[in-house]
């Protein structure tokens, strides 16, 4: 009788993380869908998207959180679209994973906040890099090009308003120096 009870406890011990992982993965996908399709509440849902991952890692282990990220990413790719799903996973999952690990290691609130901010910045940079690789578009060069076009339009307006030529030349010189610093 004692061995049977031990076997049931062992099975419960293995089923609980799996069950919670499935439920929290579904919640993660639901929050991603809300984040995309519901205007105001969507912003909040996107911000708390990593929370189920944090809970899984804190309660069970890193592997359960990682499995939930993969499952959520695959489901989101099927329900939304693959590139958007990849962007969401790369943006928010690292924060959830880092917070889960930090909570599990009993970091202080200040440490958790620092880790979350640092990982969030790194994950946003990773998303930019991946999107640049996928699309072949460099958003930074696009921004510089738009700034140049805006400045040229501004110069044309100043010329029509008869701004002195020396002031136009000075502004153009300063802008060119700034653009050289910004160009990659």
C-alpha positions in Angstrom: 0.0 0.0 0.0 2.9 2.4 0.8 4.6 1.8 -2.6 1.4 2.6 -4.5 1.0 5.9 -2.6 4.6 6.8 -3.4 4.0 6.0 -7.1 1.0 8.3 -7.1 2.9 11.1 -5.4 5.7 10.7 -7.9 3.3 10.8 -10.8 1.6 13.9 -9.3 5.0 15.5 -9.0 5.6 15.0 -12.7 2.1 16.0 -13.8 1.8 19.2 -11.9 4.5 21.1 -13.8 3.2 19.8 -17.1 -0.3 20.8 -16.4 0.7 24.3 -15.1 3.0 24.7 -18.1 0.1 23.9 -20.5 -2.3 26.3 -18.8 0.2 29.1 -18.5 1.3 28.6 -22.1 -2.3 29.1 -23.1 -2.6 32.2 -21.0 0.6 33.5 -22.6 -0.9 33.0 -26.1 -4.1 34.6 -25.0 -2.3 37.7 -23.7 -0.3 37.9 -26.9 -3.6 37.8 -28.9 -5.1 40.5 -26.6 -1.9 42.5 -27.0 -2.3 42.5 -30.7 -6.0 42.8 -31.3 -7.4 44.8 -28.3 -6.4 48.5 -28.5 -6.1 49.8 -24.9 -6.0 46.7 -22.9 -3.5 45.2 -25.4 -0.7 47.4 -24.1 -1.1 46.1 -20.6 -1.4 42.5 -21.8 1.8 42.9 -23.8 3.6 44.2 -20.7 2.5 41.3 -18.5 3.1 38.7 -21.3 6.2 37.3 -19.5 4.4 36.8 -16.2 3.3 33.1 -16.8 6.9 32.3 -17.8 8.1 33.9 -14.5 5.6 31.8 -12.6 6.7 28.6 -14.2 10.4 29.1 -13.7 9.9 30.3 -10.1 7.6 27.4 -9.2 9.2 24.5 -11.1 12.4 25.1 -13.0 14.0 26.8 -16.0 13.2 24.0 -18.4 9.4 24.3 -17.8 9.6 28.0 -18.6 11.7 27.4 -21.7 9.3 24.7 -22.9 6.3 27.1 -22.3 8.1 29.8 -24.4 8.6 27.4 -27.3 5.0 26.1 -27.1 3.6 29.6 -26.9 5.8 30.8 -29.8 4.6 27.9 -32.0 1.0 28.5 -31.1 1.3 32.2 -31.7 3.0 31.6 -35.0 0.1 29.4 -36.0 -2.6 31.9 -34.8 -1.1 35.2 -35.6 1.9 35.1 -38.0 5.4 33.8 -37.7 7.4 37.0 -37.9 5.1 38.8 -35.3 5.3 35.8 -33.1 9.1 35.7 -33.3 9.2 39.4 -32.5 6.9 39.0 -29.4 8.9 35.9 -28.2 12.3 37.6 -28.7 11.0 40.8 -27.0 9.3 39.5 -24.0 10.4 35.9 -23.2 14.0 36.8 -22.2 12.6 39.2 -19.6 10.3 36.5 -18.2 13.1 34.0 -18.2 15.5 36.4 -16.4 12.9 37.4 -13.9 12.0 33.8 -13.2 15.6 32.9 -12.6 16.1 36.0 -10.5 13.1 35.2 -8.4 14.2 31.6 -8.0 17.6 32.8 -6.8 15.9 35.2 -4.4 17.2 38.5 -5.9 16.1 41.7 -4.2 13.5 43.9 -5.9 16.3 46.3 -7.0 18.3 43.5 -8.6 15.2 42.1 -10.3 14.4 45.6 -11.7 17.9 46.0 -12.9 18.0 42.6 -14.6 14.6 43.2 -16.2 15.7 46.6 -17.6 19.0 45.2 -18.9 17.5 42.1 -20.5 14.7 44.1 -22.0 17.1 46.5 -23.7 19.2 43.6 -25.0 16.1 41.7 -26.2 14.8 44.8 -28.1 18.3 45.1 -29.7 18.1 41.4 -30.6 14.6 41.9 -32.2 16.0 44.9 -34.3 18.9 42.7 -35.5 16.7 39.8 -36.4 14.2 42.0 -38.2 17.0 43.6 -40.1 18.3 40.2 -41.1 14.8 39.0 -42.1 13.7 42.1 -44.0 17.1 43.4 -45.2 16.0 46.9 -44.1 18.2 48.9 -41.8 15.8 51.2 -39.8 18.6 53.4 -38.7 19.7 54.2 -42.3 16.0 54.8 -43.1 15.8 57.3 -40.2 18.9 59.1 -41.4 17.5 59.3 -44.9 14.2 60.7 -43.6 16.1 63.3 -41.6 18.1 64.4 -44.7 14.9 64.7 -46.7 13.3 66.8 -43.9 16.3 69.0 -43.7 16.4 69.6 -47.5 12.7 70.5 -47.4 13.4 72.9 -44.5 16.2 74.5 -46.4 13.9 75.0 -49.4 11.4 76.7 -47.2 14.0 79.0 -45.7 15.3 79.9 -49.2 11.7 80.9 -50.3 11.5 83.0 -47.1 14.8 84.7 -48.2 16.9 83.6 -45.3 20.4 85.0 -45.6 22.8 82.8 -47.6 25.5 82.7 -44.9 22.9 81.4 -42.3 21.7 78.8 -44.8 25.3 77.7 -45.4 26.0 77.6 -41.7 22.9 75.5 -41.0 23.8 73.1 -43.9 27.4 72.8 -42.6 26.1 71.9 -39.1 23.6 69.5 -40.3 26.1 67.7 -42.6 28.5 67.4 -39.6 25.7 65.9 -37.5 24.7 63.5 -40.3 28.3 62.3 -40.6 28.3 61.4 -36.9 25.0 59.6 -37.2 25.9 57.7 -40.4 27.1 54.1 -39.9 
